[in-house]
Amino acid sequence: MSIDSEYHRILPGSDILRDWIHTGKEQGSEIYSTPVGVLACQRSPLLRQLDAIVVSSVLSTPPPLAKGAKKVVIAPTIPKGAICLEVCLNDTVIFPEGGGQPSDIGIITTQDGTVWNVLQAKRQGGQAIHYVHIADGNIDRALQIFCAGAQVKVELDQAGFDRRYDHMTLHTSQHLLSALLETRLNLPTLSWSMTSAGPCYVEIPRGMSLEEISSIQAEANRLVFEGRKIHVEVEELDAKARKPVEKTETGRAIGKGLPEDYTGGVNRVVVIDGVDRNPCCGTHLPSLNNLQLFILPQTDALSRSSTTVARLNFLAGPRLISHLASTHSHLVSTSAILSCGTPQVPDRVKLVVDDRRSATKRVEDVELELGKYIATDLIQSLGNTGELFKKHVHRTDDSATALSFLTAISSAFSDEMAKLQSQTPYLIVLTSSPSAHSSTNTNVVFVFGSEDKRVKEVGDALKVKLAVKGGGKGVKWSGKFTGLWKNGKEDVLVEEILDCVA
């Protein structure tokens, strides 16, 4: 493949870069790796296969991720226990992760016809390293096949190219979106994320109005319709001329500079004609034509310790098509459930929600009234002996608001006691369990009384004897435990706990 093209341009004064690109046709026996920055995947992002030469291979022993460390991009996961070789080639069509873009996946075919899966690729210094899976576990054979000088074919298979195309469309979209936000609204991109699925996002210093989002979307559509060309300019990197990453007034970094461990020696700039010039090592489309960028019409506010930023979500390319198909499928399914056409779904959902709220309110009113009756029955059982009144009441309740109902009983009891000005001490345990007999049932316990000391004593005992998880403050205590409530067992334990309280 050609080193220079309309897409990939080596700037004047950097002819040495041509010598750094190992095409396999060089005179002499020296084999070296083309540095990251001018790899074949970066010079020609639509290229799917390449004849290559092995520079080196070693058994992979990846270090464990440091505690608290965070991955910048979403890389393909290497299966646990998978044995891999770290293979360095003279050049590659498989992109190693970087610049916010995850790595490619692909295959390498060796001279014996064996096809090897490349699970991921990473940059080490200035070299692209392929993690080649040894499926049969024969390490010695693999090292022999991938010996220095071996001829291989490195390729993006269909799955690999689909992944690459997804990444390219999203990465190019991010460049376009960030450029328009910066030039039209003076909103720098603080960071961005290429998510593993669904919308990607850019982080900006503030939220945006619907009108602002619409204007950026319209301008992006205009540039896509024009089919603005994209090309890459590379030159030899002057390490002394590296500029520090710009920061906002709050000290937050704007974007990212070159990684400190990058030793490839290439300064690479991605240019969208008349729109943007941005340093980047990722793969990008040759033009904006058919980019299909869509900006979700809202921003999500994120509070940080020193400032508040917002996320603007976007979709493009195959991921946009997938998102639209999935969204339409959900909409059609919802309309079928609601027995209406898709245009009527919002109104029908609102009607269902309003009905649900009304029904919930009616249930709450009924529970409050029923709680008063139960509380009245309890008060009638008090007597006038002046002794501590202790009672356990268990009920079956399949609702999701069982605790609220027990609380309503407690409140009604306390209100009635206050009206009667009764001085009789009391300690009551209310329990509730579902009607289904299952070991995964969630059972609710509510304790209330006239003295917080006794309530706490019962709560502590419930934790020990029934493994109830809960807590309380003052004269009320509540908790839950998972398991099957058995009459004659749990009931007896609660009664025993009450009997021990004086």
Summary of the structure (lengths in Angstrom):
residues: 502
radius of gyration: 33.5
end to end distance: 91.0
largest distance: 109.5
contacts: 1504
relative contact order: 0.09
helix: 33%
strand: 26%
